């Protein structure tokens, strides 16, 4: 199974989505795609239709909220809404977090973007919720993926401290290949997009793809589709080895 997470850089604006965006997504042959910093526009139905034509038939998204981003998840496998979401008092966070269950693979997926909170107190409150809120997923087959707005090299950052503590509690905090997942306007890169995977899932690779298949996914110029690169996970097994089965646990061939 291949999971792709990508921040589209809409920044709460209703931007026209170029055709290269859905076509670029499909060129990566995802089984599930998690789109963060997404904002529904009048072209939303056409965008989803292109994804569906490419096999991503099942769509789930957070509600529209003026001035806020959304999360959109599209999948080849049937999905149902989950129950995990940030507390309502963290208003910027609620539309930036989407929990779904992927029935055929017995997989729990949490796609999210951590907002850039104005206050240190709100940021700390978010990470306190996050660390406790995801713990029920640890004992299940779970993937948490998206733009966590955390540079792990900044050891004093609350998010960095929480993520390292979470990794110490049993979660796999994946180190993706590639120089970075975000490019600033000055061209510097950093690693802000991450994935946490429960112990029962085997991941063969994780990588940031700035360019692939003729598409420039990440960059600071107008020829780039976003300022973030897609984070691509290849899952080879879900569950203890003695319980491994066939297609639900292995990526379908294109």
C-alpha positions as CSV (number, residue, x, y, z in Angstrom):
1,X,0.0,0.0,0.0
2,X,1.3,3.4,-0.9
3,X,0.2,6.5,1.2
4,X,1.0,10.0,-0.1
5,X,0.6,13.1,2.0
6,X,1.0,16.5,0.5
7,X,0.5,20.1,1.7
8,X,-1.1,22.1,-1.3
9,X,-0.2,25.5,0.1
10,X,-3.7,27.0,-0.2
11,X,-3.1,29.0,3.0
12,X,-6.9,29.3,3.6
13,X,-7.4,30.8,0.2
14,X,-9.8,29.6,-2.5
15,X,-7.1,29.0,-5.1
16,X,-7.8,27.5,-8.5
17,X,-6.3,24.0,-8.6
18,X,-4.1,23.5,-11.8
19,X,-4.7,20.3,-13.7
20,X,-1.1,19.3,-12.9
21,X,-2.0,18.9,-9.2
22,X,-4.4,16.0,-9.6
23,X,-2.4,14.6,-12.5
24,X,0.8,14.8,-10.5
25,X,-0.9,13.1,-7.6
26,X,-2.1,10.2,-9.8
27,X,1.4,9.9,-11.3
28,X,2.6,8.8,-7.9
29,X,0.1,5.8,-8.0
30,X,-1.2,6.3,-4.4
31,X,-3.6,3.9,-2.8
32,X,-4.4,6.7,-0.3
33,X,-3.7,10.4,-0.6
34,X,-3.9,12.9,2.3
35,X,-4.1,16.5,1.2
36,X,-3.5,19.2,3.8
37,X,-3.8,23.0,3.6
38,X,-6.6,22.3,1.1
39,X,-9.5,24.7,0.6
40,X,-12.6,23.7,-1.2
41,X,-13.3,25.8,-4.3
42,X,-16.0,25.8,-7.0
43,X,-13.7,23.4,-8.8
44,X,-13.7,20.9,-6.0
45,X,-16.1,18.5,-7.8
46,X,-14.0,18.4,-10.9
47,X,-10.8,17.9,-8.8
48,X,-12.4,14.9,-7.0
49,X,-13.7,13.6,-10.3
50,X,-10.1,13.4,-11.8
51,X,-8.9,11.6,-8.7
52,X,-11.8,9.2,-9.0
53,X,-11.1,8.5,-12.6
54,X,-7.6,7.6,-11.5
55,X,-9.0,5.1,-9.0
56,X,-9.2,7.2,-5.9
57,X,-13.0,6.7,-5.6
58,X,-13.6,7.3,-1.9
59,X,-13.3,10.8,-0.6
60,X,-13.6,12.3,2.9
61,X,-12.9,15.8,4.1
62,X,-13.2,18.2,7.0
63,X,-16.0,20.7,6.8
64,X,-15.6,24.1,5.2
65,X,-14.8,26.9,7.6
66,X,-14.2,30.4,6.5
67,X,-10.6,31.5,6.9
68,X,-9.4,27.9,7.6
69,X,-7.7,25.1,5.8
70,X,-9.2,21.6,5.3
71,X,-7.9,18.1,5.0
72,X,-9.0,15.9,2.1
73,X,-8.4,12.1,2.0
74,X,-9.0,10.2,-1.2
75,X,-8.6,6.4,-1.3
76,X,-8.9,3.4,-3.5
77,X,-10.2,1.5,-0.5
78,X,-13.5,2.2,1.3
79,X,-13.1,4.6,4.2
80,X,-15.4,5.6,7.0
81,X,-15.1,8.6,9.3
82,X,-13.3,8.1,12.6
83,X,-13.7,9.7,16.0
84,X,-10.4,11.4,16.8
85,X,-10.4,15.2,16.5
86,X,-8.8,18.2,18.4
87,X,-10.9,19.9,21.1
88,X,-13.2,22.6,19.8
89,X,-11.4,25.4,21.7
90,X,-8.5,24.9,19.4
91,X,-10.5,26.3,16.5
92,X,-7.7,26.4,14.0
93,X,-7.0,22.7,14.5
94,X,-10.4,21.1,14.1
95,X,-10.6,21.6,10.3
96,X,-6.9,20.6,10.0
97,X,-7.4,17.0,11.3
98,X,-9.2,14.1,9.7
99,X,-9.4,10.6,11.1
100,X,-10.7,7.8,8.9
101,X,-10.8,4.0,9.0
102,X,-9.8,2.1,5.9
103,X,-11.9,-1.0,6.2
104,X,-10.3,-3.4,3.8
105,X,-6.9,-3.0,5.4
106,X,-8.0,-2.7,9.0
107,X,-6.1,0.6,9.0
108,X,-6.6,3.7,11.0
109,X,-5.4,6.9,9.3
110,X,-5.0,10.3,10.9
111,X,-4.2,13.0,8.3
112,X,-3.4,16.5,9.7
113,X,-1.7,19.8,9.5
114,X,-0.6,21.4,12.7
115,X,-1.6,25.1,12.6
116,X,0.8,27.9,13.1
117,X,-0.7,29.1,16.4
118,X,-0.4,32.8,17.4
119,X,0.3,32.0,21.0
120,X,2.8,29.6,22.7
121,X,0.0,28.6,25.1
122,X,-2.2,27.4,22.2
123,X,0.7,25.6,20.6
124,X,1.5,23.8,23.9
125,X,-2.2,23.0,24.4
126,X,-2.3,21.4,21.0
127,X,0.7,19.2,21.5
128,X,-0.6,18.2,25.0
129,X,-3.8,17.1,23.3
130,X,-2.0,15.4,20.4
131,X,0.2,13.3,22.7
132,X,-2.7,12.0,24.7
133,X,-5.3,11.9,21.9
134,X,-3.3,9.6,19.6
135,X,-2.6,7.0,22.3
136,X,-5.7,4.8,21.5
137,X,-4.3,4.4,18.0
138,X,-1.0,2.9,19.2
139,X,-2.5,-0.6,19.8
140,X,-4.2,-0.6,16.4
141,X,-2.9,-0.6,12.8
142,X,-2.4,3.1,12.5
143,X,-0.7,5.8,10.4
144,X,-0.5,9.5,11.4
145,X,0.8,11.6,8.6
146,X,0.9,15.2,7.4
147,X,2.4,18.6,7.9
148,X,3.2,18.6,11.6
149,X,5.0,22.0,11.4
150,X,7.9,20.6,13.4
151,X,11.6,20.7,12.6
152,X,13.1,18.0,14.8
153,X,16.4,19.8,14.8
154,X,14.9,22.5,17.0
155,X,15.1,20.5,20.2
156,X,13.5,23.2,22.4
157,X,10.4,23.4,20.2
158,X,7.3,21.9,22.0
159,X,6.4,19.9,19.0
160,X,9.8,18.4,18.7
161,X,9.9,17.5,22.3
162,X,6.5,15.8,22.1
163,X,7.3,13.9,18.9
164,X,10.5,12.5,20.4
165,X,8.6,11.5,23.6
166,X,5.9,9.9,21.4
167,X,8.5,8.0,19.5
168,X,9.9,6.7,22.8
169,X,6.4,5.4,23.8
170,X,6.4,2.9,20.9
171,X,5.4,4.8,17.8
172,X,7.7,4.6,14.8
173,X,8.8,8.1,13.8
174,X,9.9,7.7,10.3
175,X,13.0,9.4,8.8
176,X,12.1,10.2,5.2
177,X,14.7,10.2,2.4
178,X,15.3,13.5,0.7
179,X,16.7,16.9,1.7
180,X,13.4,18.3,3.1
181,X,9.7,18.7,2.7
182,X,9.3,22.5,2.7
183,X,11.0,25.2,0.7
184,X,11.0,28.8,2.0
185,X,10.7,31.8,-0.3
186,X,14.5,32.2,0.1
187,X,15.0,28.6,-1.1
188,X,16.1,27.0,2.1
189,X,14.6,23.6,3.0
190,X,13.4,22.0,6.2
191,X,11.7,18.8,7.2
192,X,8.2,19.7,8.5
193,X,6.1,16.8,7.2
194,X,6.3,13.6,9.2
195,X,4.7,10.2,9.7
196,X,4.1,8.2,12.9
197,X,3.4,4.5,12.4
198,X,2.2,2.0,14.9
199,X,4.4,-1.1,15.7
200,X,2.2,-3.5,13.8
201,X,2.9,-1.8,10.4
202,X,6.0,-2.5,8.3
203,X,7.2,0.4,6.1
204,X,9.7,-0.4,3.4
205,X,10.4,3.2,2.5
206,X,9.5,6.9,3.2
207,X,10.6,9.7,1.0
208,X,10.0,13.3,0.1
209,X,9.6,13.8,-3.6
210,X,10.4,17.3,-4.7
211,X,10.2,16.3,-8.4
212,X,8.9,13.1,-10.0
213,X,7.4,11.9,-13.3
214,X,7.9,15.3,-14.9
215,X,6.2,17.2,-12.1
216,X,7.9,19.8,-9.9
217,X,6.0,19.3,-6.7
218,X,8.0,21.5,-4.4
219,X,9.8,24.8,-4.9
220,X,9.8,28.5,-4.3
221,X,9.1,29.6,-7.9
222,X,5.9,29.8,-9.9
223,X,6.8,26.7,-11.8
224,X,6.3,24.6,-8.6
225,X,3.0,23.2,-7.6
226,X,3.5,23.8,-3.9
227,X,6.1,24.9,-1.3
228,X,5.9,21.3,0.2
229,X,6.9,18.0,-1.3
230,X,4.7,14.9,-1.1
231,X,5.7,12.5,1.6
232,X,5.4,9.0,0.2
233,X,5.2,5.8,2.4
234,X,5.4,2.3,1.1
235,X,3.7,-0.1,3.5
236,X,4.6,-3.8,2.9
237,X,2.8,-5.4,5.9
238,X,0.0,-4.6,8.4
239,X,-0.2,-6.8,11.4
240,X,2.0,-9.4,13.0
241,X,3.8,-11.6,10.4
242,X,1.8,-14.7,11.3
243,X,-1.4,-12.8,10.6
244,X,-0.3,-11.3,7.3
245,X,-2.6,-11.8,4.4
246,X,-2.7,-11.0,0.7
247,X,-3.9,-7.8,-1.1
248,X,-5.2,-5.8,1.9
249,X,-1.6,-5.8,3.2
250,X,0.2,-5.3,-0.1
251,X,0.1,-2.5,-2.5
252,X,-2.0,-3.2,-5.6
253,X,0.0,-3.2,-8.8
254,X,-0.8,-0.3,-11.2
